[in-house]
Amino acid sequence: MDVVNTIGRRKKSVARIYLSKGKGNFTVNGKDYKEYFPTVALQYRINQAFILTDTEGKYDVKANISGGGVTGQAEAMRLAMSRALVEIDAESKPALKKEGLMTRDPRMVERKKPGQKKARKKFQFSKR
């Protein structure tokens, strides 16, 4: 196994992952993942696929992420890492699928419509 390359998406975020055997180093856009994702909740999302498959500290991850906000980027990265782990070992797919990590979340921002203030909000109506 050399390097496994996968992609993950969420909202407007796109994460390209390069997974290789190593000591558990995560690099996101040239920075350490704890620096890039400062909150504990986001760091847990990043590690979730490895925790479920008992492969923490066995792989190095190099990620290029673009678009969206930090939560969308973290979830895009989680999907990409789940796909990479399944590509390496197909036995881990049921555990990841049960937790919903193999599903691409299709929810996107609804577009703004003409004649309205936002996607669903209308301009204020005045009867008189």
C-alpha positions, 0 to 999 in steps of 0.5 A, spaced: 500 500 500 502 506 497 498 512 498 490 512 497 487 518 494 480 519 496 475 525 495 469 527 500 464 533 499 459 537 504 455 543 502 460 547 498 466 544 501 471 539 498 476 535 501 482 531 497 485 526 502 492 522 501 492 516 506 499 513 507 502 508 513 505 512 518 504 515 525 498 518 525 500 525 523 494 529 520 496 535 515 490 540 513 492 545 508 500 545 510 498 546 518 497 541 523 489 539 524 489 541 531 491 548 529 486 548 523 480 545 527 481 548 534 475 546 537 474 539 540 468 537 537 471 538 530 477 534 532 473 528 534 469 528 527 476 528 524 478 522 528 471 518 528 473 514 522 479 511 525 476 511 532 470 506 529 475 502 525 481 501 531 486 504 526 488 510 530 495 512 529 496 507 524 496 512 518 498 519 516 493 524 512 495 529 508 489 533 506 487 539 501 481 542 503 477 548 499 470 552 500 465 552 505 466 553 513 470 549 518 464 544 520 463 543 512 470 542 511 471 537 517 465 533 515 468 533 508 474 530 510 471 525 515 467 522 509 474 522 505 477 518 510 472 513 511 472 512 503 479 511 504 479 506 510 474 502 506 478 502 500 484 499 504 480 494 508 473 493 506 471 489 512 470 496 516 465 498 511 459 496 516 461 499 522 462 506 518 456 505 514 452 504 521 454 510 524 452 514 517 460 516 515 459 512 508 453 517 506 454 523 502 450 528 505 446 531 500 443 538 503 445 544 500 443 551 501 437 553 498 437 558 493 434 565 493 428 567 489 426 573 486 421 577 489 423 575 496 428 577 501 431 570 502 430 563 500 423 563 504 423 569 507 418 574 504 418 582 504 414 585 509 406 585 507 402 592 508 395 591 507 394 599 507 
